[in-house]
Amino acid sequence: KNVEVDFFIPKNHRAIQVSYSLADNATKQREVKALLKLSEIYAIDKLEIITWDEEYTIHENRVTIQVVPIWKWLLE
């Protein structure tokens, strides 16, 4: 299977998508779908979507995706 995500760090079991905003539903679905597909193939502990200023949690298909603003992500 071919899955495109912005960043995949297999050693850390982490996948990251980057999007300025998820306010547009089509954008949100595209970003989430890619992470969900990857999580079906690999054991991933941390799924994230980095945005400009949005912050919330998405629960879909028994998977949790953290939506994090870039400033907070950079402080990790």
Phi, psi and omega in degrees: 000143178253118180234132180250117172232162184290315180220132176226120181244087185303320182300326180261002181053051186225139176226141185224133169250151179233129179210135180306317182208152174250015181298325177281123185300323180296320178295314180301313181297320179297314182293317180294316182302317180298316180293320179296318178299315180296323180291342175282335184265320184239152172282111183239129181271330185225117176247129183222150168236119180267128180235178178291310184211013180268146179212118174190178181243137176250129175245117181210134179052046180061023180238142177249130178239125178269126173262121189230135174290147185304320182299320181288321180297320180293337180277352181296000000 
